[in-house]
Amino acid sequence: MRKQTPEPSRLGAEDTSATGVLDEESTEAGNSEGPRPEPHAAKEAQKSRLADIDRDTLINIYHQMLLARRFEEKSAEAYSAGKIGGFCHLYIGQEAVAIGAISAIRKDDYVLTSYRDHAHAIAKGMSPESVMAELYGKATGCSRGKGGSMHMFDKELNFLGGHAIVGGQIPLATGVAFATKYKETDQVTLCFFGEAAVNQGAFHESLNMAQLWKLPCIYICENNQYGMGTSLKRAMSSQDISQKASAYEIASEFVDGMDVLAVREATLRAVERARKEYLPTLLEVRTYRFMGHSMSDPGNYRTRAEIERHQERDPIKLFSATLNEEAVLTDSEFQRIDAEVKEQVEKAVLFAEQSPLPDPKELFTDVYANPIEPGEH
């Protein structure tokens, strides 16, 4: 396990270290392929984390991960059938990141993310029906069918997007964290983004501001190692993203993003820091997407062998094996959960297909703060 520990005296926070089990070769800076398969070692590390988590929470985490996977698989089917239009970025392979992190916060905390946002929306509490209907462009979708795949949103749940501009959500999340501190609440803000967003100026400006003003924002870099079709080592001079926090004296950790409990633990530490001290954290969560960048991406920049190597550490298979071996769930309980999840997804699809399209008048709503009427100029 590699240590990523800036000096506490520089951070003004407790010592932080890497979380998860990765071999030395996989964590060398410059290796865009990320963690190499160590399923047995990862499973043993995951087992050690079970003791402090109650059974209901473990089952809910597994249910949420499986729901995210089945939802995305069904979304791929619907897209291929022409029922979903526009862009569609799937989360298959990365489920441990969103589910693990969001399981560590309260319902009144805020979440902002990028365009690969279906799993985050569901994990934050949005119904699969409202998310699927939005994918279908239907009036019953969370954004009334006008946002589509990249713009999931629910103000009541404090889920503030779904943002299509790379890195665009980072300064917004920083602003949300400022607002909660200004109102003297103990709410925290999770901000998810891909590693390509780290090259945007908004990332650096936001981290600088968050540390200067002591804002309770947790920046979670979902490093799936490819920005669209470009590998990390071809796009970033220093690929060790967690260490970029040292430029702003922000606490940071490198986390195994294929281990849902490692992600949860790291987020819990960051949440405690944010609630008690109003301090930000940067988490580099190394993961891997099994699908292309989007449904229109053939993925010719990766080899089948590379993908299969990472699939050996599938986060759902890893977690289910841990739950099975530790007798948290029996075979019949796994089957029951799988059946429940499939029913949930089928129900969401049926709801989306039977829902009406938006009224043409919706073209004029939510454009300006003050409503406009057809014919106005």
Residue frames relative to the residue before (quaternion, step in Angstrom):
aa qw qx qy qz dx dy dz
M 1.0000 0.0000 0.0000 0.0000 0.00 0.00 0.00
R 0.3212 -0.7687 0.5254 0.1729 3.57 -0.78 0.97
K 0.3575 -0.7240 0.5488 0.2163 3.55 -0.96 0.83
Q 0.0609 -0.7487 0.6593 0.0332 3.54 -1.12 0.81
T 0.2664 0.8199 -0.4546 0.2239 3.56 0.51 1.17
P 0.1951 -0.7567 0.6130 0.1165 3.59 -0.29 1.20
E 0.6068 -0.5677 0.3971 0.3897 3.59 -1.13 0.52
P 0.5177 -0.6622 0.4399 0.3163 3.60 -0.80 0.96
S 0.6212 0.5587 -0.3508 0.4229 3.59 1.03 -0.72
R 0.6652 0.4740 -0.3000 0.4928 3.57 1.13 -0.57
L 0.6919 0.4950 -0.2787 0.4457 3.54 1.07 -0.75
G 0.2601 -0.7366 0.5704 0.2540 3.52 0.90 -0.85
A 0.6692 0.4155 -0.2806 0.5485 3.57 1.24 0.49
E 0.6635 -0.5087 0.3585 0.4153 3.54 -1.28 0.23
D 0.6667 -0.4984 0.3865 0.3972 3.50 -1.33 0.39
T 0.0732 -0.7933 0.6036 0.0321 3.57 -0.93 0.87
S 0.0708 -0.8143 0.5760 0.0080 3.56 -1.06 0.74
A 0.6777 -0.4944 0.3526 0.4147 3.52 -1.28 0.30
T 0.2057 -0.7732 0.5918 0.0981 3.55 -1.11 0.72
G 0.6946 0.4366 -0.3327 0.4651 3.56 -0.82 0.96
V 0.4063 -0.6997 0.5346 0.2440 3.55 -1.31 0.18
L 0.1496 0.7672 -0.6037 0.1569 3.55 -0.45 1.24
D 0.4561 -0.6817 0.4818 0.3085 3.56 -1.02 0.64
E 0.6886 -0.5139 0.3158 0.4024 3.57 -1.22 0.44
E 0.6447 0.5356 -0.3357 0.4299 3.58 0.95 -0.84
S 0.6751 0.5260 -0.3045 0.4181 3.56 0.96 -0.87
T 0.7559 0.4096 -0.2167 0.4625 3.58 1.06 -0.61
E 0.3908 0.6986 -0.5034 0.3251 3.56 1.19 0.27
A 0.4942 -0.6376 0.4938 0.3245 3.58 -0.94 0.85
G 0.7332 0.3814 -0.2987 0.4773 3.53 -0.92 0.92
N 0.6223 0.5088 -0.3568 0.4760 3.58 1.21 -0.22
S 0.2234 -0.8273 0.5029 0.1133 3.58 -0.12 1.27
E 0.6013 0.5933 -0.3679 0.3885 3.59 1.17 -0.30
G 0.4128 -0.7665 0.4316 0.2362 3.58 1.26 -0.08
P 0.8257 -0.2670 0.1616 0.4700 3.55 -1.28 -0.41
R 0.3114 -0.7338 0.5721 0.1932 3.55 -0.84 0.96
P 0.6528 -0.5677 0.3235 0.3832 3.60 -1.08 0.62
E 0.1500 0.7261 -0.6623 0.1080 3.52 -0.90 1.04
P 0.0452 -0.8662 0.4966 0.0328 3.59 0.73 1.04
H 0.6629 0.5070 -0.3287 0.4422 3.60 0.92 -0.79
A 0.6714 0.4899 -0.2978 0.4696 3.58 0.87 -0.94
A 0.6504 0.5157 -0.3175 0.4585 3.57 0.97 -0.84
K 0.6446 0.5274 -0.3200 0.4515 3.57 1.00 -0.82
E 0.6534 0.5089 -0.3169 0.4623 3.57 0.96 -0.84
A 0.6414 0.5092 -0.3213 0.4755 3.58 1.03 -0.78
Q 0.6517 0.5190 -0.3129 0.4561 3.56 1.01 -0.80
K 0.6193 0.5541 -0.3390 0.4409 3.58 1.00 -0.79
S 0.6506 0.5421 -0.3170 0.4269 3.57 1.00 -0.80
R 0.6744 0.5055 -0.2876 0.4549 3.58 1.21 -0.40
L 0.5153 0.6911 -0.3980 0.3137 3.59 1.25 -0.27
A 0.5888 0.6512 -0.3657 0.3092 3.58 0.99 -0.83
D 0.7528 0.4123 -0.2174 0.4648 3.59 0.95 -0.82
I 0.6630 0.4753 -0.3014 0.4937 3.61 1.26 0.13
D 0.4125 -0.7231 0.4919 0.2548 3.58 -0.77 0.99
R 0.6758 -0.5412 0.3338 0.3729 3.56 -1.21 0.62
D 0.6461 0.5310 -0.3345 0.4344 3.60 0.91 -0.85
T 0.6468 0.5117 -0.3179 0.4676 3.58 1.01 -0.80
L 0.6425 0.5233 -0.3198 0.4594 3.58 0.95 -0.84
I 0.6670 0.4933 -0.3009 0.4703 3.57 0.93 -0.89
N 0.6488 0.5163 -0.3219 0.4570 3.58 0.97 -0.81
I 0.6291 0.5251 -0.3328 0.4665 3.59 1.01 -0.79
Y 0.6624 0.4917 -0.3105 0.4723 3.58 0.89 -0.88
H 0.6393 0.5310 -0.3223 0.4533 3.59 0.95 -0.89
Q 0.6748 0.5003 -0.2938 0.4561 3.59 0.92 -0.93
M 0.6453 0.5151 -0.3249 0.4612 3.59 0.98 -0.80
L 0.6794 0.4816 -0.2919 0.4704 3.56 0.90 -0.93
L 0.6234 0.5356 -0.3366 0.4595 3.59 1.03 -0.76
A 0.6425 0.5181 -0.3209 0.4645 3.58 0.96 -0.85
R 0.6640 0.5087 -0.3042 0.4559 3.60 0.94 -0.88
R 0.6977 0.4640 -0.2769 0.4705 3.60 0.81 -0.99
F 0.6148 0.5442 -0.3437 0.4558 3.58 1.06 -0.73
E 0.6848 0.4790 -0.2896 0.4667 3.58 0.90 -0.88
E 0.6233 0.5312 -0.3417 0.4610 3.58 1.03 -0.72
K 0.6700 0.4774 -0.2955 0.4857 3.57 0.98 -0.82
S 0.6047 0.5492 -0.3484 0.4598 3.59 1.08 -0.66
A 0.6322 0.5270 -0.3248 0.4658 3.58 1.03 -0.81
E 0.6328 0.5269 -0.3228 0.4666 3.59 1.01 -0.82
A 0.6894 0.4864 -0.2813 0.4572 3.56 0.85 -0.99
Y 0.6346 0.5214 -0.3318 0.4640 3.58 1.03 -0.74
S 0.6650 0.5065 -0.2991 0.4602 3.57 0.93 -0.92
A 0.6806 0.4731 -0.2759 0.4867 3.57 1.17 -0.60
G 0.5387 -0.6578 0.3835 0.3606 3.59 1.26 0.05
K 0.4901 0.6762 -0.4278 0.3457 3.59 1.23 0.27
I 0.7195 0.2985 -0.2006 0.5941 3.56 1.28 -0.35
G 0.1598 -0.8067 0.5647 0.0689 3.57 -0.80 0.99
G 0.7047 0.4657 -0.3333 0.4190 3.54 -1.33 0.02
F 0.7244 -0.3789 0.3164 0.4812 3.55 -1.20 -0.54
C 0.0048 0.7819 -0.6233 0.0090 3.55 -1.17 0.60
H 0.0494 -0.8107 0.5823 -0.0345 3.57 -0.36 1.31
L 0.2235 -0.8174 0.5224 0.0944 3.57 -0.54 1.19
Y 0.4162 -0.7453 0.4948 0.1628 3.51 -1.22 0.74
I 0.3426 0.7811 -0.4719 0.2231 3.58 1.29 0.13
G 0.7480 0.3228 -0.2825 0.5065 3.55 -0.68 1.18
Q 0.7434 0.4027 -0.2049 0.4931 3.57 1.16 -0.59
E 0.3261 0.8140 -0.4516 0.1646 3.60 1.28 0.01
A 0.6164 0.5810 -0.3547 0.3958 3.59 1.02 -0.73
V 0.6231 0.5707 -0.3506 0.4039 3.59 1.08 -0.63
A 0.7335 0.4157 -0.2453 0.4785 3.59 0.59 -1.12
I 0.6929 0.4803 -0.2917 0.4518 3.58 0.82 -0.99
G 0.6688 0.5091 -0.3041 0.4484 3.58 0.89 -0.90
A 0.6999 0.4747 -0.2774 0.4558 3.57 0.87 -0.94
I 0.7081 0.4648 -0.2747 0.4551 3.58 0.82 -0.97
S 0.5849 0.5716 -0.3736 0.4376 3.60 1.18 -0.44
A 0.6725 0.5194 -0.2785 0.4476 3.58 1.26 -0.40
I 0.6922 0.4561 -0.2820 0.4830 3.62 1.24 -0.04
R 0.5493 -0.5976 0.4710 0.3454 3.56 -1.34 0.13
K 0.6672 -0.5134 0.3626 0.3997 3.54 -1.28 0.30
D 0.7124 0.4513 -0.2695 0.4650 3.60 1.06 -0.65
D 0.4910 0.6266 -0.4506 0.4040 3.60 1.24 0.16
Y 0.4580 -0.7051 0.4866 0.2373 3.55 -1.24 0.52
V 0.0876 -0.7694 0.6306 0.0515 3.53 -1.22 0.65
L 0.0194 0.7518 -0.6589 0.0186 3.55 -1.01 0.91
T 0.0095 0.8159 -0.5769 0.0382 3.57 -0.98 0.78
S 0.6258 -0.5438 0.4119 0.3782 3.54 -1.34 -0.04
Y 0.7685 -0.3816 0.2600 0.4430 3.57 -1.25 -0.39
R 0.6174 0.4851 -0.3607 0.5034 3.63 1.22 -0.18
D 0.2395 0.8784 -0.3593 0.2048 3.50 0.83 1.15
H 0.4048 0.7438 -0.4742 0.2410 3.65 1.17 -0.05
A 0.6956 0.4804 -0.2853 0.4516 3.60 0.81 -1.00
H 0.6295 0.5342 -0.3384 0.4515 3.59 0.99 -0.77
A 0.6486 0.5304 -0.3152 0.4456 3.57 0.96 -0.90
I 0.6846 0.4717 -0.2822 0.4787 3.57 0.90 -0.92
A 0.6515 0.5174 -0.3188 0.4540 3.59 0.96 -0.81
K 0.6668 0.4943 -0.3017 0.4690 3.60 1.10 -0.65
G 0.6845 -0.5139 0.2756 0.4374 3.59 1.25 -0.13
M 0.4759 0.6568 -0.4584 0.3634 3.59 1.21 0.00
S 0.4958 -0.6697 0.4622 0.3035 3.58 -1.00 0.76
P 0.5663 -0.5859 0.4456 0.3707 3.60 -1.07 0.63
E 0.5941 0.5768 -0.3645 0.4260 3.60 1.10 -0.64
S 0.7006 0.4696 -0.2844 0.4559 3.60 0.81 -0.97
V 0.6475 0.5059 -0.3162 0.4742 3.59 1.12 -0.66
M 0.6750 0.4812 -0.3014 0.4712 3.60 0.90 -0.89
A 0.6359 0.5250 -0.3315 0.4584 3.59 1.00 -0.78
E 0.6300 0.5165 -0.3365 0.4724 3.57 1.07 -0.66
L 0.6178 0.5322 -0.3379 0.4700 3.58 1.04 -0.73
Y 0.6906 0.4689 -0.2623 0.4842 3.56 1.06 -0.79
G 0.4381 -0.7058 0.4510 0.3265 3.59 1.25 -0.20
K 0.4216 0.7270 -0.4439 0.3110 3.57 1.11 0.63
A 0.6472 -0.5622 0.3666 0.3614 3.56 -1.23 0.57
T 0.6663 0.5054 -0.2943 0.4627 3.58 1.17 -0.52
G 0.4512 0.6878 -0.4522 0.3448 3.58 1.26 0.07
C 0.6752 -0.5229 0.3366 0.3967 3.58 -1.21 0.46
S 0.7547 0.2712 -0.1718 0.5722 3.61 1.17 -0.53
R 0.5728 -0.6419 0.3347 0.3844 3.53 1.23 0.73
G 0.6658 -0.5380 0.2939 0.4252 3.55 1.14 0.61
K 0.6059 0.5938 -0.3446 0.4019 3.59 1.25 0.03
G 0.6700 0.5104 -0.3038 0.4453 3.58 1.23 -0.24
G 0.2380 -0.7966 0.5189 0.1987 3.54 0.98 -0.86
S 0.8467 -0.2509 0.1478 0.4453 3.51 -1.36 -0.25
M 0.7613 0.4368 -0.2198 0.4258 3.57 0.89 -0.91
H 0.7635 0.3867 -0.1803 0.4847 3.59 1.21 -0.25
M 0.1113 0.7726 -0.6055 0.1551 3.55 0.60 1.17
F 0.0829 0.8055 -0.5731 0.1257 3.57 -0.95 0.89
D 0.1311 0.7719 -0.6169 0.0796 3.57 -1.02 0.80
K 0.3179 -0.7879 0.5029 0.1586 3.54 -0.22 1.30
E 0.6500 0.5431 -0.3264 0.4196 3.58 0.96 -0.87
L 0.7258 0.4019 -0.2273 0.5100 3.59 1.13 -0.64
N 0.4145 -0.7188 0.4460 0.3357 3.58 1.35 0.00
F 0.4382 0.6203 -0.5063 0.4086 3.53 1.05 0.87
L 0.0680 -0.8650 0.4963 -0.0294 3.55 -0.13 1.34
G 0.8015 -0.2898 0.1304 0.5066 3.57 0.79 1.03
G 0.5817 -0.1493 0.7551 -0.2631 1.69 -2.46 0.78
H 0.3341 0.7260 -0.5459 0.2515 3.66 0.07 1.29
A 0.3787 -0.7778 0.4689 0.1784 3.53 -0.76 1.13
I 0.6402 0.5160 -0.3300 0.4637 3.59 1.16 -0.49
V 0.4773 -0.6912 0.4587 0.2901 3.59 -0.68 1.06
G 0.8364 0.1171 -0.1283 0.5199 3.56 -0.65 1.16
G 0.4510 0.7277 -0.4340 0.2804 3.59 1.25 -0.14
Q 0.6681 0.5180 -0.3019 0.4407 3.58 1.11 -0.64
I 0.5413 0.6626 -0.4016 0.3266 3.60 1.16 -0.46
P 0.7045 0.4081 -0.2944 0.5005 3.67 0.76 -0.82
L 0.6020 0.5550 -0.3669 0.4415 3.60 1.09 -0.57
A 0.6522 0.4982 -0.3086 0.4808 3.58 0.96 -0.86
T 0.6147 0.5404 -0.3406 0.4627 3.56 1.05 -0.72
G 0.6527 0.5110 -0.2969 0.4740 3.56 1.05 -0.79
V 0.6251 0.5244 -0.3327 0.4729 3.58 1.05 -0.76
A 0.6501 0.5086 -0.3116 0.4708 3.58 0.98 -0.85
F 0.6166 0.5301 -0.3403 0.4722 3.58 1.06 -0.71
A 0.6534 0.5297 -0.3139 0.4405 3.58 0.96 -0.88
T 0.6725 0.4877 -0.3115 0.4614 3.60 0.92 -0.86
K 0.6396 0.5011 -0.3316 0.4795 3.59 1.04 -0.68
Y 0.6330 0.5405 -0.3250 0.4489 3.58 1.00 -0.85
K 0.7091 0.4284 -0.2416 0.5053 3.57 1.07 -0.78
E 0.3933 -0.7642 0.4300 0.2764 3.56 1.38 0.05
T 0.3577 0.6760 -0.5484 0.3381 3.55 0.88 0.99
D 0.4097 -0.6840 0.5211 0.3044 3.59 -1.25 0.04
Q 0.3084 0.7560 -0.5125 0.2659 3.57 1.16 0.61
V 0.2167 -0.7546 0.6037 0.1388 3.55 -1.18 0.63
T 0.2925 -0.7371 0.5853 0.1689 3.54 -1.30 0.39
L 0.1866 -0.7481 0.6269 0.1118 3.55 -0.92 0.98
C 0.0606 -0.7906 0.6092 0.0118 3.57 -0.88 0.96
F 0.1333 -0.8034 0.5795 0.0311 3.57 -0.47 1.26
F 0.1471 0.7707 -0.6122 0.0980 3.58 -1.07 0.75
G 0.5197 -0.6364 0.4737 0.3170 3.55 -1.24 0.40
E 0.6701 -0.5249 0.3357 0.4033 3.56 -1.23 0.38
A 0.5867 0.5816 -0.3855 0.4109 3.62 1.10 -0.52
A 0.6060 0.5735 -0.3536 0.4228 3.60 1.14 -0.56
V 0.5482 0.6281 -0.3947 0.3863 3.58 1.21 -0.44
N 0.6515 0.5172 -0.3145 0.4573 3.59 1.17 -0.50
Q 0.5496 0.6012 -0.3960 0.4239 3.59 1.28 -0.08
G 0.5624 -0.6174 0.4346 0.3372 3.56 -1.05 0.73
A 0.5911 0.5997 -0.3634 0.3987 3.58 1.09 -0.69
F 0.5937 0.5685 -0.3605 0.4408 3.60 1.10 -0.64
H 0.7173 0.4520 -0.2529 0.4661 3.58 0.77 -1.05
E 0.6375 0.5187 -0.3286 0.4654 3.59 0.98 -0.79
S 0.6703 0.5132 -0.2972 0.4460 3.58 0.96 -0.87
L 0.6679 0.4904 -0.3099 0.4663 3.60 0.91 -0.88
N 0.6218 0.5350 -0.3384 0.4611 3.56 1.03 -0.78
M 0.6862 0.4822 -0.2783 0.4680 3.57 0.89 -0.94
A 0.6452 0.5428 -0.3231 0.4298 3.59 0.97 -0.89
Q 0.6933 0.4504 -0.2838 0.4857 3.58 0.98 -0.77
L 0.6287 0.5402 -0.3384 0.4454 3.59 0.99 -0.77
W 0.7830 0.3340 -0.1516 0.5024 3.54 0.90 -1.00
K 0.3741 -0.7539 0.4652 0.2742 3.59 1.33 0.04
L 0.2065 0.8074 -0.5142 0.2024 3.55 0.55 1.24
P 0.4370 -0.7256 0.4740 0.2405 3.63 -0.93 0.89
C 0.3309 0.7380 -0.5080 0.2964 3.55 0.65 1.18
I 0.1760 -0.7718 0.6049 0.0863 3.57 -0.92 0.94
Y 0.1850 -0.7987 0.5693 0.0623 3.56 -0.44 1.26
I 0.0700 -0.8194 0.5686 -0.0179 3.58 -0.50 1.22
C 0.1565 -0.7926 0.5863 0.0598 3.55 -0.40 1.25
E 0.2021 -0.7661 0.6027 0.0952 3.57 -0.54 1.20
N 0.0720 -0.8406 0.5368 -0.0046 3.52 0.17 1.31
N 0.0038 -0.8124 0.5819 -0.0365 3.58 -0.07 1.31
Q 0.5589 -0.7111 0.3064 0.2968 3.52 1.37 0.48
Y 0.7440 0.2681 -0.2100 0.5749 3.57 1.31 0.14
G 0.1963 -0.7333 0.6400 0.1189 3.55 -0.89 1.00
M 0.7563 -0.1574 0.0151 0.6348 3.55 -0.05 1.36
G 0.7975 -0.2662 0.1856 0.5085 3.63 -0.50 -1.08
T 0.5880 0.5871 -0.3592 0.4248 3.58 1.26 0.19
S 0.4039 -0.7251 0.5032 0.2406 3.57 -0.73 1.06
L 0.6692 -0.5325 0.3571 0.3756 3.52 -1.21 0.62
K 0.6989 0.4992 -0.2949 0.4188 3.59 0.84 -0.95
R 0.6548 0.4961 -0.3185 0.4730 3.60 1.23 -0.34
A 0.7557 0.4139 -0.1987 0.4670 3.58 1.19 -0.42
M 0.7817 0.2928 -0.1334 0.5343 3.59 1.18 -0.48
S 0.4331 -0.7306 0.4621 0.2552 3.59 -0.62 1.10
S 0.7598 0.1473 -0.0998 0.6254 3.58 1.12 -0.68
Q 0.2288 -0.8323 0.4947 0.1007 3.55 -0.33 1.27
D 0.5522 0.6008 -0.3962 0.4208 3.60 1.26 -0.07
I 0.1814 -0.8566 0.4746 0.0899 3.54 0.33 1.30
S 0.6268 0.5566 -0.3564 0.4127 3.60 0.93 -0.79
Q 0.6633 0.5203 -0.3071 0.4415 3.58 1.08 -0.69
K 0.5165 0.6371 -0.4244 0.3836 3.60 1.22 -0.26
A 0.5567 0.6133 -0.3883 0.4040 3.58 1.20 -0.43
S 0.5783 0.6164 -0.3776 0.3782 3.60 1.12 -0.59
A 0.5791 0.5891 -0.3752 0.4204 3.60 1.17 -0.49
Y 0.7656 0.3067 -0.1612 0.5420 3.56 1.21 -0.54
E 0.4451 -0.7223 0.4221 0.3196 3.58 1.34 0.26
I 0.3851 0.7029 -0.4878 0.3460 3.55 1.04 0.89
A 0.5159 -0.6249 0.4865 0.3266 3.57 -1.04 0.76
S 0.0116 0.8169 -0.5753 0.0401 3.59 -0.98 0.79
E 0.0786 -0.7680 0.6313 0.0740 3.52 -1.33 0.35
F 0.3000 -0.6792 0.6354 0.2122 3.50 -1.33 0.51
V 0.0641 -0.8388 0.5395 -0.0348 3.60 -0.60 1.14
D 0.4486 -0.6491 0.5446 0.2844 3.56 -1.14 0.74
G 0.2467 -0.8282 0.4932 0.0996 3.55 -0.30 1.28
M 0.5986 0.5283 -0.3853 0.4627 3.59 1.24 0.15
D 0.6533 0.4481 -0.2953 0.5340 3.58 1.33 0.02
V 0.3389 -0.7891 0.4760 0.1894 3.57 -0.20 1.28
L 0.6771 0.4891 -0.3075 0.4559 3.61 1.00 -0.70
A 0.5896 0.5424 -0.3657 0.4739 3.59 1.17 -0.51
V 0.6399 0.5114 -0.3161 0.4786 3.57 1.02 -0.82
R 0.6495 0.5221 -0.3153 0.4540 3.58 0.94 -0.90
E 0.6647 0.5134 -0.3064 0.4480 3.60 0.87 -0.93
A 0.6703 0.4933 -0.3026 0.4644 3.57 0.88 -0.93
T 0.6559 0.5060 -0.3110 0.4659 3.57 1.00 -0.80
L 0.6184 0.5445 -0.3425 0.4515 3.59 1.01 -0.77
R 0.6440 0.5067 -0.3265 0.4711 3.59 0.99 -0.78
A 0.6648 0.4988 -0.2984 0.4692 3.56 0.97 -0.86
V 0.6304 0.5384 -0.3274 0.4533 3.58 1.03 -0.79
E 0.6470 0.5142 -0.3215 0.4622 3.58 0.94 -0.86
R 0.6428 0.5194 -0.3150 0.4667 3.58 0.98 -0.84
A 0.6770 0.5009 -0.2878 0.4560 3.57 0.98 -0.88
R 0.6940 0.4833 -0.2846 0.4515 3.60 0.89 -0.90
K 0.7534 0.4225 -0.2199 0.4534 3.57 0.84 -0.98
E 0.8282 0.2292 -0.0752 0.5059 3.56 0.97 -0.87
Y 0.3638 -0.7336 0.4890 0.3007 3.60 1.27 -0.08
L 0.4426 0.6882 -0.4594 0.3457 3.56 0.92 0.92
P 0.4227 -0.7107 0.5051 0.2472 3.58 -1.02 0.79
T 0.1452 -0.7616 0.6242 0.0958 3.57 -1.34 0.29
L 0.1979 -0.7359 0.6304 0.1476 3.54 -1.20 0.61
L 0.0783 -0.7784 0.6224 0.0238 3.57 -0.80 1.07
E 0.1553 -0.7358 0.6499 0.1097 3.55 -0.86 0.98
V 0.0606 -0.8120 0.5803 -0.0153 3.56 -0.40 1.25
R 0.2246 -0.8142 0.5263 0.0983 3.57 -0.24 1.31
T 0.0850 0.8001 -0.5799 0.1282 3.56 -0.58 1.21
Y 0.2546 -0.7573 0.5782 0.1653 3.58 -1.22 -0.31
R 0.2629 -0.7540 0.5757 0.1758 3.59 -0.86 0.87
F 0.3836 -0.7489 0.5001 0.2047 3.54 -0.85 1.00
M 0.6869 0.4327 -0.2631 0.5212 3.60 1.22 -0.46
G 0.6640 -0.4628 0.3875 0.4414 3.56 -1.31 -0.09
H 0.7232 -0.4081 0.3100 0.4630 3.55 -1.29 0.09
S 0.7609 -0.0632 0.0451 0.6442 3.54 1.06 -0.82
M 0.7144 -0.4479 0.3052 0.4426 3.56 -1.26 0.06
S 0.6764 0.4828 -0.2955 0.4712 3.60 1.19 -0.40
D 0.5779 0.6045 -0.3578 0.4156 3.58 1.31 0.01
P 0.3011 -0.7759 0.5239 0.1812 3.63 -0.56 1.09
G 0.3731 -0.7837 0.4402 0.2299 3.60 1.25 -0.24
N 0.2556 0.8143 -0.4915 0.1735 3.59 1.07 0.64
Y 0.5802 0.5992 -0.3636 0.4148 3.60 1.26 -0.19
R 0.7127 0.3623 -0.2511 0.5457 3.62 1.27 -0.04
T 0.4114 -0.6913 0.5320 0.2642 3.54 -1.15 0.58
R 0.6065 -0.5463 0.4314 0.3842 3.55 -1.23 0.48
A 0.6222 0.5523 -0.3409 0.4378 3.59 1.03 -0.76
E 0.6392 0.5246 -0.3293 0.4559 3.59 0.98 -0.79
I 0.6678 0.4997 -0.3026 0.4612 3.57 0.87 -0.94
E 0.6727 0.4996 -0.3004 0.4557 3.58 0.88 -0.92
R 0.6056 0.5579 -0.3565 0.4414 3.58 1.07 -0.67
H 0.6931 0.4516 -0.2704 0.4926 3.57 0.98 -0.84
Q 0.6150 0.5592 -0.3519 0.4305 3.58 1.09 -0.60
E 0.5314 0.6091 -0.4079 0.4246 3.58 1.24 -0.32
R 0.7280 0.3425 -0.2121 0.5547 3.57 1.23 -0.46
D 0.1002 0.8108 -0.5620 0.1296 3.57 1.06 0.77
P 0.4517 -0.7331 0.4289 0.2731 3.64 -0.59 1.08
I 0.6496 0.5062 -0.3258 0.4644 3.60 1.08 -0.61
K 0.6467 0.5007 -0.3179 0.4796 3.59 0.99 -0.80
L 0.6322 0.5345 -0.3265 0.4561 3.56 1.00 -0.82
F 0.7102 0.4638 -0.2656 0.4583 3.58 0.82 -0.99
S 0.6499 0.5088 -0.3251 0.4616 3.59 0.96 -0.81
A 0.6300 0.5264 -0.3346 0.4626 3.60 1.03 -0.74
T 0.6414 0.5190 -0.3157 0.4686 3.58 1.02 -0.82
L 0.6758 0.4922 -0.2940 0.4633 3.59 0.88 -0.93
N 0.6527 0.5160 -0.3090 0.4606 3.56 1.06 -0.76
E 0.7087 0.4692 -0.2656 0.4550 3.57 0.82 -1.01
E 0.7099 0.4138 -0.2518 0.5114 3.58 1.14 -0.57
A 0.4568 -0.7343 0.4053 0.2966 3.57 1.33 0.30
V 0.3004 0.7367 -0.5387 0.2772 3.57 1.03 0.78
L 0.7836 0.0829 -0.0284 0.6151 3.55 1.12 -0.80
T 0.3494 -0.7134 0.5678 0.2160 3.55 -1.09 0.73
D 0.6923 -0.4585 0.3439 0.4384 3.58 -1.27 0.22
S 0.6656 0.5012 -0.3106 0.4576 3.59 0.93 -0.85
E 0.6450 0.5066 -0.3266 0.4698 3.60 1.07 -0.67
F 0.6006 0.5345 -0.3566 0.4758 3.59 1.06 -0.66
Q 0.6614 0.5085 -0.3011 0.4619 3.58 0.93 -0.91
R 0.6448 0.5220 -0.3219 0.4563 3.58 0.99 -0.82
I 0.6621 0.4978 -0.3086 0.4675 3.60 0.91 -0.90
D 0.6391 0.5288 -0.3249 0.4544 3.57 0.97 -0.86
A 0.6538 0.5046 -0.3062 0.4735 3.59 0.99 -0.84
E 0.6430 0.5241 -0.3185 0.4587 3.59 0.99 -0.83
V 0.6632 0.5080 -0.3009 0.4599 3.56 0.95 -0.90
K 0.6508 0.5076 -0.3230 0.4631 3.59 0.91 -0.85
E 0.6402 0.5174 -0.3211 0.4683 3.58 1.04 -0.78
Q 0.6241 0.5414 -0.3317 0.4554 3.58 1.02 -0.80
V 0.6903 0.4809 -0.2788 0.4631 3.56 0.88 -0.96
E 0.6487 0.5060 -0.3236 0.4675 3.59 0.94 -0.82
K 0.6250 0.5340 -0.3241 0.4681 3.57 1.06 -0.77
A 0.6453 0.5237 -0.3100 0.4617 3.58 1.02 -0.83
V 0.6519 0.5093 -0.3081 0.4697 3.57 0.99 -0.85
L 0.6522 0.5118 -0.3107 0.4650 3.58 0.92 -0.92
F 0.6357 0.5283 -0.3198 0.4632 3.58 1.00 -0.85
A 0.6754 0.4967 -0.2939 0.4591 3.58 0.91 -0.93
E 0.6880 0.4923 -0.2921 0.4460 3.56 0.89 -0.89
Q 0.7185 0.4376 -0.2460 0.4814 3.58 1.08 -0.68
S 0.5550 0.6207 -0.3889 0.3943 3.59 1.24 -0.21
P 0.5158 -0.6588 0.4512 0.3103 3.60 -1.12 0.62
L 0.5292 -0.5805 0.5041 0.3589 3.52 -1.29 0.36
P 0.6102 -0.5510 0.3968 0.4083 3.62 -1.13 0.42
D 0.5326 -0.5920 0.4955 0.3468 3.54 -1.18 0.63
P 0.5811 -0.6031 0.4066 0.3651 3.64 -0.95 0.75
K 0.5839 0.5925 -0.3714 0.4123 3.60 1.14 -0.53
E 0.5431 0.6334 -0.3947 0.3849 3.58 1.22 -0.39
L 0.4934 0.6502 -0.4268 0.3894 3.58 1.26 -0.24
F 0.7430 0.4113 -0.2120 0.4836 3.56 1.13 -0.62
T 0.6104 0.5407 -0.3652 0.4491 3.60 1.24 0.04
D 0.8331 0.2151 -0.1772 0.4777 3.53 -1.26 0.58
V 0.4352 0.6745 -0.4738 0.3621 3.56 1.14 0.64
Y 0.7828 0.0650 -0.0073 0.6188 3.56 0.94 -0.98
A 0.6661 -0.4896 0.3737 0.4207 3.57 -1.26 0.28
N 0.7337 0.3079 -0.1863 0.5764 3.55 1.07 -0.78
P 0.4974 -0.6836 0.4348 0.3104 3.64 -0.70 1.02
I 0.2005 -0.7523 0.6145 0.1271 3.54 -1.18 0.66
E 0.3205 -0.7407 0.5609 0.1844 3.53 -1.18 0.52
P 0.6230 -0.5317 0.4014 0.4100 3.61 -1.15 0.53
G 0.7605 0.3500 -0.2699 0.4758 3.56 -0.94 0.90
E 0.5684 0.5866 -0.3876 0.4273 3.60 1.22 -0.29
H 0.1648 -0.7786 0.5994 0.0860 3.56 -1.12 0.66
